[in-house]
Amino acid sequence: MQKYRYTIIFVLILSAVSALVLAGMYAGLKEAHQKNELLFKKRSVLRSIEHMLNRPVSKMSDAEVDQLFHEKIRQYVLDAEGNILPEEKLQSLGFVEDPAIRIDRVKESKKPLEEQLFPLYVFEKDGKKYYILEVLGKGLWDLIWAFVALEEDLNTVAGIAFDHAAETPGLGAEIKDNPNFAKQFIGKKIYDQNGNYRSITVRKGGAKDPLFEVDAISGATLTCDGVTEMLYRGIKYYEPFFKKVQSNQIEI
Amino acid sequence: MANTTVQQDTQVKEPIISFGKKERKLLLDPLNDNNPITVQVLGICSALAVTTLLLKAVTMALAVIFVLAFSNLFTSLLRNYIPKEVRMIAQLIIIATLVTVVALALKAWDYPLYKELSVFVGLIITNCIVMGRLEAFALANKPWPSFIDGIGNALGYSIILIMIATVRELFGKGTIMGWKIIGPTSEYLLNTSSLSWLSWYQPNNLMVLFPSAMFVLGVIIWLHRSWNRKLIDVS
């Protein structure tokens, strides 16, 4: 035992110093990390309505994004039945500022459906309301997600912004990198004339139905199928909310 | 190991920090004659993983330069105190600490880049070049030469990484650092009749997939050896 005393003490001291350095750094940078996470998400939300803003989101500074978000966008949190959570409930959950932004859909999607929470953003321009939903799905390699802006009729797509964790650059990553992919979605419908839920399909080989389909990216079939699935499932979660707004049970 | 320490200890009053012929050799050798990727063939996995885009490769290179230089420095400072039986564990603690420092700093500094790179930054811990330099050099040499050796080896790694990434991004995506160089514009995705004068080139999808990094690396090793004849006898 005597023989190993020095070794054990050495390892203990080295580990303690390492732990101290990392813990100190983590605590010191925690605020910056949190701010970055929120800003990253805010930019994604704004990207979905980029064509209605004065300038591209990528050109805006962090402060501008914060200000724009604060002035132009209202945030709500919905439960699975489509009800808006009241202020007190949000406070008890610890969401004081930016409640919708703080909803982590990755964590929420692991809970049973009845307990899940859904973020909703409302943007107003020229007297018209736009509802922005968040959807989450799987691409080829990892998660993909999108913010979908719907017009006041809760049927027409006003804009969409995709993002992904690890799709292949030049192929699947084009859902984010190629602005023309997202542009195709503008004006598409998610309900047909009879009010049946259709969602939007990304069609390999070119869109056939001008109202409900868009062109796929060649070479990225699996990512595109993931987008279709994500939109179909993700927008459907908001259906109870749509019904309540349309029957005037909820006033926003 | 004993030899070098004795030698250095006999040179009285040698300044702690100096830059002479020896240091230049330490810095420049790994760039060419003793390149960690093309000659020693280490660190291949990250050369595959982070070379799809040039920006990723450059960030990774900077992170490795920092980690390797400082882990070499700290290991060398502790070289007389590290017990033999736990030296690998001690080295790992030093490397892992530095890598986590890089990851935390990157997360605070450029969050979108951190999101894209996070897994790979963490994987610097398992980069064989880092551990290899600690074992082969830092444990037997003084802090300053070790620091230089770390920077030199990381630069040798970086150069190859950047070469591979340039080829892959240019021919796979048609861009360099995100700037369009060759290939059709983004309009082409939706409308194949929208051509511009650059669009004679069709991006090669193989280039953005992992196997292409192996092909490109193989070609680089071939070119390196046919240019630097000294290397041919080494293997």
HADDOCK unambig.tbl for C-alpha pairs under 7 A between the chains (distance, minus, plus):
assign (segid A and resid 7 and name CA) (segid B and resid 83 and name CA) 5.87 0.50 0.50
assign (segid A and resid 11 and name CA) (segid B and resid 90 and name CA) 6.98 0.50 0.50
assign (segid A and resid 18 and name CA) (segid B and resid 97 and name CA) 6.06 0.50 0.50
assign (segid A and resid 22 and name CA) (segid B and resid 97 and name CA) 7.00 0.50 0.50
assign (segid A and resid 22 and name CA) (segid B and resid 101 and name CA) 6.85 0.50 0.50
assign (segid A and resid 29 and name CA) (segid B and resid 108 and name CA) 6.57 0.50 0.50
assign (segid A and resid 32 and name CA) (segid B and resid 108 and name CA) 5.47 0.50 0.50
assign (segid A and resid 33 and name CA) (segid B and resid 107 and name CA) 6.24 0.50 0.50
assign (segid A and resid 33 and name CA) (segid B and resid 108 and name CA) 5.15 0.50 0.50
assign (segid A and resid 36 and name CA) (segid B and resid 108 and name CA) 6.94 0.50 0.50
assign (segid A and resid 36 and name CA) (segid B and resid 111 and name CA) 6.10 0.50 0.50
assign (segid A and resid 165 and name CA) (segid B and resid 116 and name CA) 6.84 0.50 0.50
assign (segid A and resid 168 and name CA) (segid B and resid 208 and name CA) 6.91 0.50 0.50
assign (segid A and resid 169 and name CA) (segid B and resid 52 and name CA) 6.96 0.50 0.50
assign (segid A and resid 169 and name CA) (segid B and resid 208 and name CA) 6.59 0.50 0.50
assign (segid A and resid 170 and name CA) (segid B and resid 172 and name CA) 6.83 0.50 0.50
assign (segid A and resid 170 and name CA) (segid B and resid 173 and name CA) 5.07 0.50 0.50
assign (segid A and resid 178 and name CA) (segid B and resid 186 and name CA) 5.94 0.50 0.50
assign (segid A and resid 180 and name CA) (segid B and resid 186 and name CA) 6.75 0.50 0.50
assign (segid A and resid 180 and name CA) (segid B and resid 187 and name CA) 6.53 0.50 0.50
assign (segid A and resid 215 and name CA) (segid B and resid 190 and name CA) 6.80 0.50 0.50
assign (segid A and resid 217 and name CA) (segid B and resid 189 and name CA) 6.60 0.50 0.50
